[in-house]
Amino acid sequence: MRSHLSRRTFIRGIGAAGLVGGLGVWRPQVWAMTSPGQPHVLTGNDFDLSIAETPINITGSERTATLINGTLPGPVLRWKEGDVVTLRVANRMSAQTSIHWHGILVPTNMDGVPGLSFGGIDPGETYTYRFKVKQHGTYWYHSHSGMQEQTGVYGPLVIEPKDPEPFKYDRDYVVMLSDWTDEDPRRIKAKLKKQSNYYNFHQRTFGDFIRDVKKDGLGATIADRKMWAEMRMSPTDLGDVSAYTYTYLVNGLAPNGNWTGIFRPGERIRLRFINASAMTYFDVRIPGLKMTVVAADGQPVKPVSVEEFRIAVAETYDVIVEPTSEAAYTIFAQSMDRTGFARATLAVREGLSAKIPPLDPRPLVTMDDMGMGGMAGMDHDSMQGMAGMSSMSGDSMQGMSGMAGMDHGSMQGMDGMSSMSGDSMQGMSGMAGMDHGSMQGMEGMEGMSSMSGDSMQGMSGMAGMDHGSMQGMGSMQSHPATENGNPLVDGQAMNPTPKLNDPGIGLRNNGRRVLTYADLRSTFADPDGRDPTRTIELHLTGHMEKFVWSFNGVKFGDSQPIRLKYGERVRLVLVNDTMMTHPIHLHGMWSDLEDEQGRFMVRKHTIDIAPGSKRSYRVTADALGRWAYHCHLLFHMETGMFREVVVEE
């Protein structure tokens, strides 16, 4: 199926090729740089942008897109750090629109989020954005109205620095990745609400079951299938929307369009990768070339040489490459779910191409990926209520080897085992046969947090659990009360970790040097320098089957704003309780990612939170007003994973 879908994606573009130049009846006005220059780039201080509905043909079938100045993507806007820019955005459509300057530090009324920072741009009206440019680097802009980001309202931003950058290059190309669908995005959302795996054609089969039995044994295989079924999840769910409906684009061109960047052998080329997709993570490589990462989310980083990187939705990476021996190289960006790819070429002249590599094997999500390592065999909610175990030491649950027989709710009410002494639970070896409610009423077990290293030794009833009978679960994660018993929450990460040195699902041990967050180090020290005065922990939550997404189990419409005091330094901790990756974007302020010891690593505007991970970053509340804070997967944001952040005096 994998090869069928990728071939299908490629052939759809070929079907359009017979119409006009390989791109259908509508040919994008390609803005990306070639040797003589970079057409459809707007430079200076004064800009006029117009958003209108425009016929487009990407796949062989004409559709209506919403485009900026008639191009897909919109024109490259080149600004200079320190300048004041004025941008007049005219709405030529019948629906309201907006432009958000992603990652750009602007006053709240210039941020472009209808309902928060301004009222939106009504049909026939023009809104004037005017602000000083306080930064440099690679960014992008997009609509924050309805589903327009999916239908074409996005474009690149390149801001020239006022001071020389610490690296040199001879050519400069934007490589904007995106996903296009011929379907109405509202129809996609409706399908996902009715059947969340509608676009997932990689469900496990009976043949997979037989292979797993041969490898792992019948009992383990049945327990695995039972566990996933009870969670109403699938280990093949890597993305909500696949190449079944998506065509993946580079600079507005389908794979057969073959966007090409020209080079001369020996030149250093800067490639500004921007993921402008609505829902797609890309794994990017250029076979035959190493890439030196020099910037992340517009901010310079200490150079790191890699062969591949994963770029989350809304992230940007700048890399330097030095093509020498070949006449052409393929820029290959496969979707994380391995159903399709975007493709472009670096070549010494137009018309050349290089071999396109096959898609990598499709990985499966594991319990370890979801921060639930060692929980195999336990019913989905069998440990609900054990929220206070977060401070237990590494040995504190040794010997709990046989609670596998516990059913739903078997430990409900264990609200506070916080003050138990070292030997207080020894001998609790008969817990294996506990039935529903067998420990109900044991109020006061909420914490379990003060238990000493040996305090639960002898609890041999949890024998069905692996990883050394729960050794190392000293960091058992607590959860907000709003998650418990919540029909909009289908899982909880019990032992999440930062996973900063993890390249991600499908990229581990693939024989290539893959970028990780642990590799990213800003070229500057912590710009604030202060320790945070308080910590705000938020859980990324959802229900796969119902296709609802939220923070702390509370959808945006039912939530209260997160309130920050102007000037304060706060630590945000995000815990991913879902099996999906989430790119989290805070408007108006930088997000300073920390390592496991709370030390500043890298400044970003979008923080990717992998399944089963717990990552923290610092924010300086230096921008008064109302700001959006959300998952940048469009359909996750639209179904509830959104909060308002208010910075007040």
N, C-alpha and C positions, 0 to 999 in steps of 0.2 A: 504493500500500500504506500510505503514511504516514497519509493521511486515513482510510483504511478502519479502521486500528487505533485511531486516536483516536476515531472515531465508535463503534467497537465498545465501547471503554472507557466512553464516555458512555452508550450504550444499555443496557449491563449494569446501570448504576445506575437507568436509567429502568424497566427490567424489574422491579426491586425496588420501584419507586415505587407500583405498583398494589397492594402488600401493605399497608404501613403508612407513611403520611406520606412516601413517597419514599425510605425507607431500609430496606425489608424488614421481616421479622417482628421483628427486634431493632432498637430505636431507641436510639442512643447517648444517654447522659445528658450532654448537651453542657455542658462546664464553662466554655467561653470567655466572657469578659465581654460582657454586653450593658449597656444603659443602667442598669438598677437594681442590677446587681452581677455577681458571677462565681460561679455555682453550681459545686458540686463542687470547690471550693478548700479545701484543708486548711491551716490556719494555726496558729501557736503553736510550742510546744517539744516536744510529745508527740504521736506519730502511730501509728496502727494501720493496717497495710496487709495485705491478704489476697490471695494469688494463687491463682486457681482456673480450671478449665476452664469455659467458658461458651458456649452456642450463640450464633451471630452470623450475620447475613445482610447482606452488603455488596452482593452482585452479583445477588441473586435466588435464590441457592442457599444453604441453611443449612450452616454449617460450625462446627467447634469452635475457639474461640480460647482463649488463655491471658491472662486479664485481671486487672488490679489493681483491687480493690474494685468489680469488675463493670463498669468503663467502659473505653472505647477512645478516646483514650489513658487512662492512669491519671490520677488526680486531680492538679491543680496543687498542688504543695507550696510554700508560701510561708514562708520562713525570714527571720530577721533576722541581719545580720552581727554577730558577737560572741556570739550566743546559743549555748548547748549544746542540741542537739536529740537526742531519743530516738525511734527508729523501730523498732517491733516488726513484723517481717515474718513472716506465717504462711503456711505452704505447705499448701494444700488440694488439691494434685494428687497423682498417683501417681508422679511423677518428681521428682527433685531440682530445686531452683531457687535463685535468688540475685538480689540487686539490687546493681548497681554505680552509684555516684554520679558520673556522667561530668563530669570537669573539676574535681571538688571535692577539696580538699586534706584528706586524712584519714589517720589511722594505718593501717598496712598491713592490720591485721586488720579494719578497717572498709571496705575497698575492694571487697569482694564478688566476688572472682574465685576460684571453686572450684579447689583444687589449688595455688594460690599464696598467697592471703591468708587463706583459711579453707577449711573442709571442705565448704562448701555447706549449703543448708537442705534436709534430708531431708523426705520426705512426712510430714505430721502434726506437724512441728516448727515452732517459732518461733525466729527469730534476732533478737537485739536489737542494733541499731546505735546507738552513742552517740558523739558527737564535737562539738567546738566548730566553729562556722562561721567561717572565717577570711577570707571574701571576699564579694563581692556580684555581682549581675548575673543573666544568663539562662543556665541550664544545663538538664540533663535527667538522667533516670535510666532504667536498663534492666537486663534480665536479662543475665547473662554465662554462662548455662547452655544448652548445646545450641543449638537454633534458636528459643528462646522470644522472642527479640527480634523475629523475623519474625512470630510468631503473636500479638503484642499486649502483651508485658510491657515497656512503656515509658511514660514520663510526663514532664511539664515540671517544672522547678525555677525558682522566682523568689526571689532573695535580696535583700531590701531593704537599702540601704546605711546605715551608721551616720552618715555625713556626706552632706550634700546633693550630688547629682550636678550636673555642669556644664551640664545642659540641662533644659528645662521641657517638660511635656506635660500634656494634660487627660484623656486616656484611655489605657488600657493593655491591650493584647490580646496573648495568646500565639497564634502561628500555627505549629502543629506539623505539619510535612509528613511523610508516611510512605508506604510502599508495602504494599499488601495483596494476598495471593494466596489463592485457594481451594484451591490445591494444598498438599500436605504439603511443607514445605521440604526434607525429606529426599529426596523424589522429585525436586525441582528439582536438588538437588546431584547425585543419581545421573544425571540427564539430562545435566547439564553435563560430568560425568566421561566419559560415553559420546560426547557430541557437544557440544563447547563452544559452537558457534554455533546450538544448538537453537532459541533464542528470537530469533534474528536473521533476520528475513524481508526484509532489505534487501541481499541479495547482488547483486553486479554482474552485469549481463545482457549478452547479445550486442549488444543495442541500445546499451548503455554503451560496449562495445568499439568499435563503428562510430563513435560520436560522438567517442571519444578519438582514433581514427585520423585523423579529419578535423581535429581540433584540434592534435594533437601529432605526427602521422605514424605510419606502420606500425611502424618500428623501435623508436621510443621506447615505443609502446604495448605491443608484445610484450615488450620488456625490463622494463617495469613489471609486467606480469602475471606474468612469469617470476620476478621478484624476490619478489613477494608469495607466489607458490606455493611457492618454495623455503623461505621462512620459515614456511610453513604458517599464514599469517595472512591477514586480510582488512582492507582499508582501511575497511570499513563497520562494524567492530567497535568501537563506542563504549561499549557496556555489555553485560554478560553476560546480564541478565534484562530483558525488555522488557514493554511493555503487552500483549503477547500473553497473559501470565498475571497481570500486575500491574494493580491499580486504585489510582490515586494519590489520597491522602486529605489533607484539611485538617482538623485537629482531629477526626479519626475519620470525616469525612463524604466520600463520593464526590462527583465534580463536580456531579451533579444535586442533591445534598443542600444545596449552596449555603450553607455556614456564612456568617453575616453579622455583621459588627461595626457597631454603630450609631455615628453621629457627628452633630454639629451643625456646619454650615458655619462655617469659621474656626477650629475647634478643632485643636490639635496632638495627633496620635495616635501613641503609641508601639506599634510592632508588633515583637514578639519572635519572630523566625523561628528555628525549630529544625528541623534535618533529622534526623528519627528513623528514616529509611529503613534497610532492610537493605542495599540495593544501588543506590539511585537518587540521582544528582546532579540538582539542579533549577536551572533558570535562571528567576529570579523578576523580574517587573516588574508595575507597576500602571499600565496605559495612562492617560495624562492626568495622572499625578502623578509628581513627582520625589520621591526618597527620600533622606533625609540619614542616612547610616550613622553611628551614635554609639557603637557597641560591637561588638566581635568576640570570640566565645568568652567572653562575660561580662565582658570587660575594656574600659574606655572607650578610645575612639580619637578622634583629632582629626576633627571632622565633615567628611564628604566627601559631596557631592551627586552622585547617580547616577540613572540611569533603569532600570538592571538590574544584577543580581548573580548570580553562580553560587555556590550553597551546596553544599559537599561533604557527604557523609554524616558526621554527628556534629558538624558546625559549627553555630554560632549567630551570627546577626547581629541587632542591634537597630537599627531605623530609625525616623525621625520623618517623618510625612507630614502635609500640611495641606490636606485636601479643601475646596474652596470652591464651584466653579461647577456641579458636577454633583450629581444626587441619588444616584447610585450609581457605584461604580468596581469593576472586576474585579481581584482579586489573582490573577495568572496565573503558575503555576509549571509550566513544561514540562520534561519529562525531557530529559536531555542527548542521548539518542539519538533524540529527536523522535518517539517512538512514542505518547506520551500526555501528559496534564497533570493537575495538581490545580488546583482553582479555588475561590475564595471571593469574598465581596463586602463592600465598605464602603458603607453606605447610610444615608440619613437615617431609614429605618424598615424594619422587616421586610417581606419579600415583594418587594423591588425587586431588580433585577439590571441589569448592564450588558453590552455586547457582549463576547463571548469572542473574542479574536484567534485567527487560524489558527496552527497550528504553523509554526515556521520551517523552512526547507529543511534536510534532513539533510546534514551535512557528511561529508567523507571524511578519514580520517587520512592524512597524508603522511609521507615519509621525514624531512622537517624536523621534523614534530611528534614523531617518535621519536628525535630527536637523531642522525639518520643522514643529514643533508643532504649531498648530493654523493656518496653511495654507490651511486646508481642504476647498475645494470649489473653490480655485483660480486656474486659468489656469496655466499650467506648467511654462510659461515664463512671467506671468503677473506682476512680480515684478522685472524683469531684468532691470538693470540700477540703481536700488536703492542702489547702492553699498556703498554709504557714510553714511548710517544710523547707523554706528557702534557705535557712541558715544552718541546716544540719551539716555536720562535717563529713568528710569523705568516707569514714567508717561507720557512720551513725545508723545505717540500715543494713549492715552486713548480716547475712544469715536470713534475711527475709526472703527465703527461696521458695516459698510455696503458697502464695495467696492466689494461685492461678484459678482456683475454683470460685473466686468471688464474682458475684453477678452485679448487675446494675444497681448502684446505690449501696453496695455492701459495706462501704466505709463512710456513708453519709453520717454526719453528726460528729465526726472526729475533729471537732473544732478547736482543740487546744491542748495538745500534748506538750506544751511549751516548757513545763517545769519538771519533767521527768528526770530522775537521776540516772546515773550510768547503768545501774542494773535493773532499773524499774520495769523493763519489759522483757527481761530474759525469761526464757521458757515459754514464750507465746508461740509455740510451735504448732499449735492445732488450728490455725486460722484457715487451713486450706479448704475446709468444707463449709465455710460460712455461707449462709443463705441471705436473701434480700432482707436487709434491715437488721442483720445479726449484730451490728455494732451501733445501731441507732441509739441515740440517747447518751452517747459518750461525749456529752458537751464538755467544752474546755480543751479539746484537742486541737484547736485551730492553729496554734503556732508550731508545735513540734520543733520550734526554732532553737530552744536552749538545750536540746538533748546533746549529751556528750558523745564522744566517738563510739562508745560501746553500748549506748543506751538502748538499742533495739536488737542487739545480738540475740540469737536464739529464735527469732521470728522466722522459722524455717518454712512457714506455710506459703511463701511467695515463690515456690520452686519453679513456676513456669516462666519466670522473668530471667532474661539473659543479662549479659554484661556483668558477670560476677555477682549475680543476685543483688543487683541495684547498687553495687559499689560505685562510688563517685557521684551518687545523686545528692551530694551535699548541697548542690545549688538548685534543689527542686524549686521551680518557679511558682510564685504566688500569682493570683489572678484577681482582678477587680470583681466586686460583688455583682456588678451588672452583667457579667458573663455567665454566672451560675444559673442553671435552669433556664437559660435564654434560648428560645426557639430559633434565634437568628445566629447562634454560635454552634458550629458543628465540631469543634475541636479545640484543644488547648495544648500548647507546648509545655511539657513538664520539665524539660532540662535544656532550655535554649542556650546557645553559646554565641559569641561574637562572629565566629567563622570568617574572620578577616583575611585569613590566608587560604581560604577555600575558593578555587576558581569557579565553582558552581556545578550544578547538576549537568552531566554530559560533557564536562571539560576536564574532569580529573583523570590523571594518568593517561592522557591521550597521545603522549609522545611529543607534545609541543610545549614550549614555554608560554604559559598563559598568565596574563595579568591578574592580580588579586588586589583587593583594597589594601592589604598589608604592604604592597609595593609602593603605594602612593604616599609621598611625603612632599608637603609644600616647600617651596624654596625659601620661605620666610617662617619666623617663629610665630607662635600664637599671637595674632594681632591685638587681642584684648589683654591677655596675660593674667587676668583675675581668675580665681577659682569660683565656680558657680556657688551661689548662695542657696539654691534649692534645686530639687530634682523633680521633674514631672515624668512619670512613667505612663506610657500609652500602649495598649495592645491592639495589634492589627487583627481584626476578627472578621468572620464571614460564615456563610452557609453555602457550600458549593451547590447543593441540590436546589435550593431556593434562589440562588444567585443574588444574594444580598451581601453587602460589604460595609464595614463600619470600623470605628475606633471604640474599644472597650465594650463591644456589643451594642452600641448605641448609634443609630443612623443619624445623619446630619440633621434631619428635620426634628429630631427629638433631643438634640444635644444642646449644651450650653457652651458659650465661648471659652476658650483658654485665655486667661487674663494675665498679662505680663506688665510689670512696672517699667516705665521708661528708664533706660540706662542699666537695668539689672542684667546680670550674667546668669543664665539658667542652663541646667543640663536636661536635655530631653533623652529619655530612654525608650526605645521602641522594641516591643516584643512581638514577633510574628507568630500568632497562634493558628495560622492557616497553612495550607500546603502550596500556596502560590507565592511567587515573588512580587514585591510591591515597591515601586520607585516613589518615595515620599518627598514631596516638594513643599517647602515653606516659602511663601512669597515675602519679599521686602527685606529679608535679613539673610545673612550667611549662616550656613550650618557647618560647624567645625568638628569634623569626625575625630573621635578619640580611639586610642587603642585599649586593650584589656585593662591596663593600669590607669586609665583616665588621662593619658598624655595626648596632647594635640598631635594629630597626624596630617590632615589635609583639609583644606577649605573647599566646600562644594555647595551647590544649590539644590541638588537632588541626591538623596541617600537611598541606595538600593538595600532592601531588607529581604534577605533570602528566607525561605521556609525554615522554621525552627531556629531562627537566629535572634539574638538580642544585641542591639547596637546602640551606642550612646554618642551624642554630640552636643556641643555647647552652642548657645545662641546668645548674642548680645542684643537686647531689645532696644535698638537705637533708632527705630522708625515708628513714630506715633501713627495710630490709626487702626483700621480694620483690615486684616490680611487673611488670605486663603491659605489653608494647610490641607493637603490632600494627596491621595494616591494618584499618580499620573497615568495609570491605566484608565482610559476614558470611561469604559463601562463600569469599572469599580467606583470611580468618582461619581458617576451618574446614579449609582444605586446605593450610595450612602457613605463611602469612605472619604469624608470631607469634614473639616472642622473650621471654625472661625477663630482666629487669634486676634485679640485686641491688645494693643500696646497703649497704655494710658499713663497720665501723670500720677 
